[in-house]
């Protein structure tokens, strides 16, 4: 069996509006980094979907 200290920490999902008072500065910084990564991922998906839409509009407007 593993001692509690030997287990890797699982980063809890961040919920918008959650109470932050129990989190340390390091935990807050980890969450900021995760949220920035998620924003980058979301922006990339928006770009991808915009490119697909633009290509479809270009194809169908040539008729």
Secondary structure, DSSP 8 states (H G I E B T S, - for coil): ---GGGS--------TT---TT--HHHHHHHHHHHHHHHHHHHHHHHHHHHHHHHHHHHHHT-
